[in-house]
Structures are given as structure tokens and as C-alpha cells.
Amino acid sequence: MDTINAGDTAWVLIATALVLMMTPALAFFYGGMVRKKNVLSTLNLSFVVMGLISVQWVLVGYSFSFGPSLSGIIGGLNLAGLTGVGSAANADYAATIPELAFAAYQMMFAVITPALITGAFVERVRLKAFVIFALLWATLVYDPVAHWVWNIGGFLRQLGALDFAGGTVVHVTAGFSALAFARVIGARHGYGRSPIEPHNIPYTVLGAGLLWMGWFGFNGGSALAANGVAVNAVVTTNTAAAAAGLVWMLLSWLDNKPSVLGIVTGAVVGLVAITPAAGYVTPLAAIVIGAVAAPISYFAIRYRQRGSLDESLDVWACHGMGGTWGALATGLFASKAVNEAGANGLFYGNPMQFVVQAIAVLVSIAFAMTVTFVIVKLIDKFVGLRVTANEEEVGLDISEHGERAYA
């Protein structure tokens, strides 16, 4: 017990609360972008995840992710039910805080990741199908990838992959899983033929602001100590978000007028992109990472809109593509001068780090998309993914919940 540091523990507990706040913040970010007949349904998807995955994490998720590694692929059931996870530190992951605090902090990452995917299929998914999907996806996609990247025995960590706060584990897996889900469930009725417009952009602005604030816990807390690395992560997080928001504003201004929805989306994309790099790069590098992330996601959205794919709220373009750039950029800009526990990237004399980052991204994309596609196809076959055409026309607030958001 003498290794426990009160300051480090307090910071991680605060960061845990900040990351938990991000899930209801995401609910409002998404909720403002749907039609008013589906806002309760959209908000509810995030809240369901908060309950479902919190329980799953305690029962098996933490053990699969951070339990003793089985051949670098998955953890065993040694820590199921958080057995043996208590007030003592675990030197493998966080030597100055109780392991239970580490487990709680990591739980919040497991919670928000499937919530991110919901933006791909809002306004048409059955709640029953989503609950089954979220549970299976967390267990079969999130937990293994978290194990590969963050567990000391995970094969991608052994390879040398860097992911400070979840660019690959959270954003790449969620973004490309969203793409696979959207392809299976199909477009909303009327998509491409009649306007489908956001019903409350101020909700989305509120959600984006709370996400920006919560991201200080998401990235800064990943230092797992109240130290200089945490400070660097907070500064780079804010800097990348600011740069991406400004660049997105300029892009939309050049197209037509500076979109408020676009500006806040750009800031979120900057937050996504800096996530894997936050504790490894300088603030100047963060400006570049955020500034480049904005056009990558901006034009990915334009590309998606030109096709027939209704990936409703652009999870793939923002999280999948933003996270991919961030993970690769870590292999360019990482510096041991910033974090001795990291590695130097290509621009600091180590081109192999970029190669390792690319391998980690490609493996994660292939795995997440394949497993998601299989899960969703099976649910569609045996349960049914989407509501009926009549239920979709009425709106999911009424057809799924029997409630209205607005009198």
C-alpha cells in the first residue's frame, strides 16, 4: 500500500468521471443531429450502453482485456468479477494508484466505444437488436483489441505499437465497425430523396463542448498519474481540437458558409486524431495532427455523401479516418523527449515506428470490420436489425419507447 500516491489516485478518479460524462455528452452530440421523432431513441442508445457495458466490464471485460495474456490474444478469466482487483497497485499498468481505480477508468473507455458506433444506424435500429449487438461487440471486438494494444502481453504492444489513449482501440475499431454495420442495415427510408436534417443543432454544440471538456480526462488521465505527461496530453488535446475546428471552418467557408455543425464536428475530429498521440508528441505536432485531420474527415464525409451509404452521423469519417490518421501520425511525431516510456517516430529517426503503427491500424480495421459484419448479419437473421417501415415513419421515440421528446 505504500506505493499508492494520493495525488495520482485523485487525478485518475477525476478523469474517470470526466470520461463517463463523455457518453451522455455524445448522446446530445448525436441527438441534435437526428429528426425530432427519434431524439429520445438516440439519447437512449448511449444510456443503455452505460448500464450494459459497465456490468459486462465488471463480469468479464476487464479480465479479457487486462487479465494474464493467453498467447497475446486475450486475457483469461482470472479477474472475472474483478476478483483480486482492489486497493493494491498493479505495477504492470499503474504503479501508484489502486488497481480498482485503473479498472474503473478503463471501464469508461469500454463504455463509450460501442456508444460511438450508434451514430451509424440511428433512426432505424431495433433496441433489442442493439442491446445484443453492444454486448457481443464489446466482448468480441473491444476486449480483444484492448488486450492486443494495452495488455503487457498483447501481441501489438509486444510489437511496439503506441496508443496513448485509444486512437486504435476506441476510434479505429468504432469507426470501421460503424461502416460495416451501416452496410448491413441499409439506408433510412427517403435517404437521398427527401431532406433529413438535424432537429436541434444547439444540442450538438452542447454535446461537443462537453466532449471537449471530457477529453481532458480521456487523454490526460491516460498518463495514470498527475505528472508532466498528463499535462502534455491535456495541452496537445486542446491544441489539436482548436486547430481542427479552425481548419474545418475554413473548409466549409470556402464551400459556402462556415457551418456551426461543421466547426464543432471539426473540433471533435481533432480530439479523435490526437488521442493516440497525446502523451507522445509536442504541442506543435498537435497543431499539425489536428489541422490535417480536419480535411481527411471533411472529404471522407463528402465522399460518403456522393454514394448510397447512409452511415447516418459519419462515425467512419470522423472516428475511423480521424483515428487512423492519429495512429499513423503517432508513428511520425512521437518523441522520447516528451515521454521516455514511448518511442521516437519517423521524424525523430525511427521509421520502423510508423510501420508498426500501420500494422496495428490494419490489423484492427480488418478484425473489427470482419467480426462486426458477422455479428450484425447473425442478429439480422435471428432477431431482425431494423424496425418496420411504418415504425420508422412514425419515429422510434413512439414506436420503440411510447414517448415524445416534445409536447
LOTI-99422 format. One line per field, with one value per residue (C-alpha): residue number from 1; residue in one letter; x, z, y. Coordinates in nm, 2 decimals, padded with zeros to 4 digits. Layout:
BEGIN
num = (NUM; ...)
residu = (A; ...)
X = (X; ...)
Z = (Z; ...)
Y = (Y; ...)
//
This chain:
BEGIN
num = (1; 2; 3; 4; 5; 6; 7; 8; 9; 10; 11; 12; 13; 14; 15; 16; 17; 18; 19; 20; 21; 22; 23; 24; 25; 26; 27; 28; 29; 30; 31; 32; 33; 34; 35; 36; 37; 38; 39; 40; 41; 42; 43; 44; 45; 46; 47; 48; 49; 50; 51; 52; 53; 54; 55; 56; 57; 58; 59; 60; 61; 62; 63; 64; 65; 66; 67; 68; 69; 70; 71; 72; 73; 74; 75; 76; 77; 78; 79; 80; 81; 82; 83; 84; 85; 86; 87; 88; 89; 90; 91; 92; 93; 94; 95; 96; 97; 98; 99; 100; 101; 102; 103; 104; 105; 106; 107; 108; 109; 110; 111; 112; 113; 114; 115; 116; 117; 118; 119; 120; 121; 122; 123; 124; 125; 126; 127; 128; 129; 130; 131; 132; 133; 134; 135; 136; 137; 138; 139; 140; 141; 142; 143; 144; 145; 146; 147; 148; 149; 150; 151; 152; 153; 154; 155; 156; 157; 158; 159; 160; 161; 162; 163; 164; 165; 166; 167; 168; 169; 170; 171; 172; 173; 174; 175; 176; 177; 178; 179; 180; 181; 182; 183; 184; 185; 186; 187; 188; 189; 190; 191; 192; 193; 194; 195; 196; 197; 198; 199; 200; 201; 202; 203; 204; 205; 206; 207; 208; 209; 210; 211; 212; 213; 214; 215; 216; 217; 218; 219; 220; 221; 222; 223; 224; 225; 226; 227; 228; 229; 230; 231; 232; 233; 234; 235; 236; 237; 238; 239; 240; 241; 242; 243; 244; 245; 246; 247; 248; 249; 250; 251; 252; 253; 254; 255; 256; 257; 258; 259; 260; 261; 262; 263; 264; 265; 266; 267; 268; 269; 270; 271; 272; 273; 274; 275; 276; 277; 278; 279; 280; 281; 282; 283; 284; 285; 286; 287; 288; 289; 290; 291; 292; 293; 294; 295; 296; 297; 298; 299; 300; 301; 302; 303; 304; 305; 306; 307; 308; 309; 310; 311; 312; 313; 314; 315; 316; 317; 318; 319; 320; 321; 322; 323; 324; 325; 326; 327; 328; 329; 330; 331; 332; 333; 334; 335; 336; 337; 338; 339; 340; 341; 342; 343; 344; 345; 346; 347; 348; 349; 350; 351; 352; 353; 354; 355; 356; 357; 358; 359; 360; 361; 362; 363; 364; 365; 366; 367; 368; 369; 370; 371; 372; 373; 374; 375; 376; 377; 378; 379; 380; 381; 382; 383; 384; 385; 386; 387; 388; 389; 390; 391; 392; 393; 394; 395; 396; 397; 398; 399; 400; 401; 402; 403; 404; 405; 406; 407)
residu = (M; D; T; I; N; A; G; D; T; A; W; V; L; I; A; T; A; L; V; L; M; M; T; P; A; L; A; F; F; Y; G; G; M; V; R; K; K; N; V; L; S; T; L; N; L; S; F; V; V; M; G; L; I; S; V; Q; W; V; L; V; G; Y; S; F; S; F; G; P; S; L; S; G; I; I; G; G; L; N; L; A; G; L; T; G; V; G; S; A; A; N; A; D; Y; A; A; T; I; P; E; L; A; F; A; A; Y; Q; M; M; F; A; V; I; T; P; A; L; I; T; G; A; F; V; E; R; V; R; L; K; A; F; V; I; F; A; L; L; W; A; T; L; V; Y; D; P; V; A; H; W; V; W; N; I; G; G; F; L; R; Q; L; G; A; L; D; F; A; G; G; T; V; V; H; V; T; A; G; F; S; A; L; A; F; A; R; V; I; G; A; R; H; G; Y; G; R; S; P; I; E; P; H; N; I; P; Y; T; V; L; G; A; G; L; L; W; M; G; W; F; G; F; N; G; G; S; A; L; A; A; N; G; V; A; V; N; A; V; V; T; T; N; T; A; A; A; A; A; G; L; V; W; M; L; L; S; W; L; D; N; K; P; S; V; L; G; I; V; T; G; A; V; V; G; L; V; A; I; T; P; A; A; G; Y; V; T; P; L; A; A; I; V; I; G; A; V; A; A; P; I; S; Y; F; A; I; R; Y; R; Q; R; G; S; L; D; E; S; L; D; V; W; A; C; H; G; M; G; G; T; W; G; A; L; A; T; G; L; F; A; S; K; A; V; N; E; A; G; A; N; G; L; F; Y; G; N; P; M; Q; F; V; V; Q; A; I; A; V; L; V; S; I; A; F; A; M; T; V; T; F; V; I; V; K; L; I; D; K; F; V; G; L; R; V; T; A; N; E; E; E; V; G; L; D; I; S; E; H; G; E; R; A; Y; A)
X = (00.00; 00.30; 00.32; -00.02; 00.01; -00.29; -00.25; -00.23; -00.53; -00.73; -00.65; -00.74; -01.07; -01.15; -01.05; -01.28; -01.57; -01.48; -01.47; -01.80; -01.95; -01.85; -02.11; -02.41; -02.23; -02.21; -02.58; -02.65; -02.40; -02.58; -02.93; -02.92; -02.84; -03.14; -03.50; -03.71; -03.92; -03.60; -03.42; -03.52; -03.43; -03.08; -03.02; -03.13; -02.87; -02.59; -02.75; -02.82; -02.45; -02.36; -02.55; -02.49; -02.11; -02.05; -02.18; -02.01; -01.67; -01.70; -01.81; -01.56; -01.45; -01.16; -01.04; -01.04; -00.86; -00.61; -00.60; -00.29; -00.25; -00.32; -00.07; -00.10; -00.46; -00.70; -00.69; -00.82; -01.10; -00.86; -01.00; -01.37; -01.60; -01.29; -01.17; -00.85; -00.87; -00.87; -00.68; -00.33; -00.14; -00.07; 00.29; 00.23; -00.02; -00.04; 00.21; 00.09; -00.29; -00.52; -00.58; -00.95; -00.92; -00.74; -01.02; -01.28; -01.10; -01.07; -01.43; -01.53; -01.34; -01.52; -01.85; -01.81; -01.67; -01.99; -02.18; -01.98; -02.10; -02.46; -02.43; -02.41; -02.76; -02.98; -03.34; -03.39; -03.23; -03.44; -03.35; -03.35; -03.10; -02.88; -02.86; -02.75; -02.50; -02.34; -02.29; -02.14; -01.93; -01.78; -01.68; -01.57; -01.41; -01.33; -01.19; -00.96; -00.82; -00.77; -00.58; -00.36; -00.27; -00.26; -00.21; 00.16; 00.14; -00.07; 00.09; 00.06; 00.21; 00.49; 00.54; 00.59; 00.26; 00.18; -00.18; -00.17; -00.55; -00.74; -00.69; -00.68; -00.86; -01.15; -01.18; -01.05; -01.25; -01.57; -01.54; -01.48; -01.73; -01.99; -01.91; -01.97; -02.30; -02.43; -02.37; -02.58; -02.87; -02.92; -03.03; -03.32; -03.64; -03.62; -03.25; -03.12; -03.47; -03.60; -03.41; -03.31; -03.20; -03.07; -03.36; -03.16; -02.80; -02.77; -02.79; -02.50; -02.30; -02.36; -02.25; -01.94; -01.84; -01.89; -01.69; -01.40; -01.40; -01.43; -01.14; -00.90; -00.98; -00.98; -00.63; -00.48; -00.60; -00.43; -00.10; -00.24; -00.06; -00.06; 00.26; 00.42; 00.29; -00.06; 00.00; 00.14; -00.16; -00.41; -00.22; -00.19; -00.55; -00.68; -00.44; -00.54; -00.91; -00.86; -00.66; -00.90; -01.21; -01.04; -00.94; -01.29; -01.44; -01.22; -01.31; -01.68; -01.64; -01.47; -01.75; -02.03; -02.07; -01.90; -02.12; -02.17; -02.23; -01.92; -01.70; -01.79; -01.76; -01.41; -01.31; -01.43; -01.22; -00.92; -00.98; -01.01; -00.69; -00.47; -00.60; -00.33; -00.05; -00.14; 00.12; 00.39; 00.40; 00.47; 00.21; 00.35; 00.30; -00.06; -00.13; -00.03; -00.22; -00.54; -00.50; -00.45; -00.73; -00.99; -00.96; -00.92; -01.26; -01.42; -01.35; -01.43; -01.78; -01.81; -01.71; -01.96; -02.24; -02.18; -02.26; -02.56; -02.43; -02.63; -02.38; -02.60; -02.38; -02.04; -01.88; -01.65; -01.53; -01.48; -01.37; -01.24; -01.05; -00.96; -00.84; -00.64; -00.46; -00.39; -00.24; -00.02; 00.08; 00.19; 00.44; 00.56; 00.57; 00.63; 00.93; 01.10; 01.19; 00.82; 00.76; 01.05; 00.81; 00.71; 00.93; 01.07; 00.87; 00.99; 01.06; 01.29; 01.49; 01.28; 01.09; 01.00; 00.76; 00.55; 00.55; 00.44; 00.16; 00.04; 00.04; -00.17; -00.42; -00.46; -00.50; -00.75; -00.96; -00.97; -01.06; -01.32; -01.50; -01.50; -01.63; -01.88; -02.02; -02.06; -02.23; -02.47; -02.56; -02.64; -02.85; -03.04; -03.11; -03.23; -03.36; -03.40; -03.19; -03.43; -03.78; -04.06; -04.12; -04.43; -04.24; -03.96; -04.21; -04.38; -04.04; -03.86; -03.95; -04.31; -04.27; -03.99; -04.05; -04.40; -04.28; -04.24; -03.94; -04.15; -04.51)
Z = (00.00; 00.05; -00.33; -00.36; -00.44; -00.33; -00.60; -00.88; -00.74; -00.72; -01.07; -01.22; -01.03; -01.16; -01.51; -01.47; -01.40; -01.70; -01.93; -01.80; -01.88; -02.24; -02.30; -02.22; -02.40; -02.70; -02.67; -02.70; -02.98; -03.18; -03.05; -03.20; -03.55; -03.58; -03.65; -03.35; -03.38; -03.30; -03.04; -02.73; -02.91; -03.00; -02.65; -02.50; -02.70; -02.52; -02.18; -02.24; -02.31; -01.99; -01.80; -02.01; -02.06; -01.71; -01.59; -01.87; -01.78; -01.42; -01.51; -01.79; -01.98; -01.76; -01.73; -02.10; -02.16; -01.88; -01.73; -01.78; -02.15; -02.33; -02.63; -02.67; -02.79; -02.49; -02.12; -01.92; -01.66; -01.36; -01.29; -01.37; -01.14; -01.06; -00.83; -00.66; -00.81; -00.51; -00.33; -00.41; -00.72; -01.03; -01.13; -01.49; -01.56; -01.29; -01.01; -00.79; -00.79; -00.67; -00.95; -00.89; -00.99; -01.31; -01.38; -01.33; -01.55; -01.83; -01.79; -01.92; -02.24; -02.28; -02.23; -02.48; -02.76; -02.86; -02.80; -03.07; -03.32; -03.27; -03.50; -03.79; -03.75; -03.56; -03.66; -03.78; -03.54; -03.31; -02.94; -02.88; -03.17; -03.04; -02.69; -02.83; -03.06; -02.80; -02.56; -02.83; -02.98; -02.65; -02.58; -02.92; -03.06; -02.80; -02.53; -02.77; -02.94; -02.60; -02.50; -02.81; -02.77; -02.40; -02.22; -02.14; -02.31; -02.61; -02.94; -03.08; -02.76; -02.79; -03.14; -03.02; -03.12; -02.94; -02.85; -02.56; -02.50; -02.76; -03.11; -03.24; -02.96; -02.94; -03.26; -03.53; -03.41; -03.36; -03.69; -03.91; -03.72; -03.79; -04.16; -04.16; -03.96; -04.19; -04.49; -04.35; -04.20; -04.51; -04.56; -04.39; -04.59; -04.80; -04.78; -05.08; -05.20; -04.92; -04.68; -04.34; -04.13; -03.78; -03.55; -03.28; -03.36; -03.02; -02.86; -03.08; -02.99; -02.62; -02.66; -02.85; -02.57; -02.31; -02.52; -02.55; -02.17; -02.10; -02.34; -02.09; -01.87; -02.17; -02.28; -01.97; -01.74; -01.96; -01.81; -01.50; -01.28; -01.20; -01.38; -01.68; -01.93; -01.82; -01.86; -02.21; -02.30; -02.19; -02.38; -02.70; -02.68; -02.66; -02.93; -03.18; -03.13; -03.18; -03.50; -03.65; -03.57; -03.73; -04.05; -04.07; -04.05; -04.34; -04.55; -04.50; -04.56; -04.89; -04.99; -04.89; -04.54; -04.21; -04.07; -03.69; -03.71; -03.92; -03.68; -03.38; -03.58; -03.68; -03.31; -03.23; -03.52; -03.38; -03.04; -03.21; -03.41; -03.11; -02.88; -02.97; -02.98; -02.69; -02.44; -02.70; -02.91; -02.87; -02.89; -03.23; -03.36; -03.22; -03.44; -03.75; -03.64; -03.58; -03.90; -04.12; -03.95; -04.05; -04.43; -04.41; -04.23; -04.42; -04.76; -04.63; -04.55; -04.89; -05.05; -04.84; -04.93; -05.30; -05.27; -05.14; -04.80; -04.52; -04.24; -04.06; -03.85; -04.01; -03.75; -04.00; -04.15; -03.81; -03.58; -03.83; -04.06; -03.78; -03.56; -03.84; -03.92; -03.55; -03.51; -03.81; -03.71; -03.38; -03.58; -03.74; -03.44; -03.13; -02.93; -02.63; -02.52; -02.45; -02.29; -02.21; -02.19; -02.56; -02.87; -03.14; -03.46; -03.82; -03.79; -03.49; -03.66; -03.62; -03.94; -03.81; -03.56; -03.85; -03.99; -03.66; -03.63; -03.98; -03.89; -03.58; -03.77; -04.05; -03.81; -03.60; -03.91; -04.06; -03.73; -03.63; -03.97; -04.01; -03.67; -03.67; -04.01; -03.88; -03.56; -03.74; -04.01; -03.74; -03.54; -03.86; -03.94; -03.60; -03.43; -03.70; -03.71; -03.80; -03.72; -03.98; -04.24; -04.05; -03.72; -03.89; -04.04; -03.70; -03.53; -03.29; -02.99; -03.03; -03.18; -02.96; -02.64; -02.64; -02.56; -02.72; -02.66; -02.72; -02.63)
Y = (00.00; 00.24; 00.28; 00.44; 00.82; 01.02; 01.29; 01.03; 00.85; 01.17; 01.27; 00.93; 00.93; 01.28; 01.16; 00.86; 01.10; 01.31; 01.02; 00.89; 01.23; 01.19; 00.92; 01.14; 01.43; 01.20; 01.13; 01.50; 01.54; 01.27; 01.35; 01.70; 01.57; 01.34; 01.43; 01.52; 01.20; 01.00; 01.21; 01.00; 00.68; 00.82; 00.95; 00.62; 00.42; 00.58; 00.54; 00.17; 00.13; 00.30; 00.03; -00.27; -00.24; -00.13; -00.46; -00.66; -00.49; -00.60; -00.95; -01.04; -00.73; -00.62; -00.98; -01.03; -00.70; -00.69; -01.03; -01.25; -01.29; -01.61; -01.62; -01.24; -01.27; -01.24; -01.25; -01.54; -01.53; -01.49; -01.14; -01.21; -01.02; -00.81; -01.09; -00.98; -00.63; -00.40; -00.12; -00.25; -00.12; -00.32; -00.23; -00.36; -00.08; 00.19; 00.15; 00.45; 00.40; 00.12; -00.14; -00.09; 00.28; 00.17; -00.08; 00.19; 00.43; 00.17; 00.08; 00.43; 00.37; 00.04; 00.21; 00.50; 00.29; 00.10; 00.42; 00.59; 00.32; 00.42; 00.72; 00.48; 00.34; 00.58; 00.63; 00.27; 00.02; -00.20; -00.16; -00.54; -00.59; -00.31; -00.44; -00.78; -00.62; -00.39; -00.69; -00.91; -00.63; -00.53; -00.89; -01.00; -00.68; -00.42; -00.65; -00.84; -00.52; -00.35; -00.66; -00.66; -00.30; -00.23; -00.56; -00.61; -00.95; -00.83; -00.90; -00.55; -00.40; -00.65; -00.54; -00.18; -00.02; 00.31; 00.41; 00.66; 00.69; 00.48; 00.60; 00.25; 00.07; 00.31; 00.52; 00.29; 00.00; 00.20; 00.39; 00.09; -00.12; 00.16; 00.13; -00.25; -00.21; 00.06; -00.15; -00.44; -00.24; -00.02; 00.33; 00.52; 00.54; 00.85; 00.88; 01.07; 01.16; 01.38; 01.61; 01.45; 01.75; 01.79; 01.90; 02.08; 02.19; 02.36; 02.01; 01.91; 02.21; 02.14; 01.78; 01.88; 02.13; 01.86; 01.61; 01.86; 01.90; 01.53; 01.46; 01.61; 01.31; 01.08; 01.18; 01.35; 01.07; 00.81; 00.92; 00.74; 00.99; 01.36; 01.44; 01.61; 01.36; 01.43; 01.80; 01.75; 01.53; 01.80; 02.07; 01.87; 01.76; 02.12; 02.23; 01.97; 02.03; 02.40; 02.35; 02.11; 02.32; 02.63; 02.43; 02.28; 02.63; 02.75; 02.44; 02.50; 02.87; 02.80; 02.57; 02.81; 02.94; 02.85; 02.58; 02.57; 02.20; 02.16; 02.36; 02.16; 01.84; 01.95; 02.01; 01.65; 01.52; 01.69; 01.53; 01.19; 01.24; 01.35; 01.06; 00.80; 01.06; 01.30; 01.18; 01.13; 01.44; 01.82; 02.09; 02.20; 01.85; 01.86; 02.16; 01.96; 01.65; 01.84; 02.06; 01.75; 01.55; 01.81; 01.78; 01.40; 01.37; 01.66; 01.50; 01.15; 01.28; 01.44; 01.10; 00.91; 01.16; 01.11; 00.74; 00.55; 00.46; 00.60; 00.59; 00.85; 01.06; 00.99; 00.77; 00.62; 00.95; 01.12; 00.84; 00.58; 00.80; 01.05; 00.77; 00.61; 00.94; 00.99; 00.64; 00.69; 01.04; 00.89; 00.70; 01.02; 01.27; 01.06; 01.17; 01.01; 01.37; 01.41; 01.06; 00.83; 00.54; 00.59; 00.57; 00.80; 00.83; 00.86; 01.23; 01.16; 00.89; 00.58; 00.49; 00.15; 00.31; 00.43; 00.08; -00.07; 00.18; 00.10; -00.27; -00.21; 00.00; -00.25; -00.55; -00.36; -00.25; -00.59; -00.76; -00.50; -00.49; -00.87; -00.96; -00.67; -00.78; -01.14; -01.03; -00.80; -01.05; -01.31; -01.07; -00.96; -01.33; -01.44; -01.12; -00.86; -00.54; -00.27; -00.15; -00.18; 00.08; 00.20; 00.22; 00.42; 00.66; 00.72; 00.76; 00.54; 00.76; 00.65; 00.31; 00.18; 00.38; 00.51; 00.86; 01.20; 01.43; 01.74; 01.80)
//
